[in-house]
Amino acid sequence: MRRLADALYLVTIALWVGGLWAIGYIAAPMLFSSLGERQLAGMVAGKLFALMGWISLGCAAYLIVFTLIRSGTRFFKSAIFWLVLFMGLLAAASQFGIQPLMAQLKADALPREVMASVLRDRFAAWHGISSILYLMQSLLGLWLVVWSGRGLK
């Protein structure tokens, strides 16, 4: 059973970090460069980022539980625990804070597109904050991949 848990631990890290990089730095830019309509590309990218947010939260939950079980009472001393917790908090802040706020700004701009409305600057600012949090989570994910073996000890 331990080997299965260890394998699932590594698969979870691969899914989380690979998904972050694939969606954020491959799929989303491709959508904007391939689709002629920016609004459609933004809508599809937003759905992909929302899906990745849920995947991130699920992966963080599993990895935290794995670390708690594996490390026992020493889990607070585990760098993997703190790294995963911070990444999970970034995902939660985006999923439950920034994304709903941006969706509300889009709704408030109707019938116009948000970037063609008076809410453009607020939306752009929150989009920038969201992008920074995503970049931080992606870079911390690389660190998690490099340190993944530490969580198995």
Helices and strands as residue ranges (DSSP letters): H 2-22, I 23-27, H 28-34, H 38-71, G 72-77, H 79-93, I 94-98, H 99-109, G 114-116, H 120-147, G 148-152
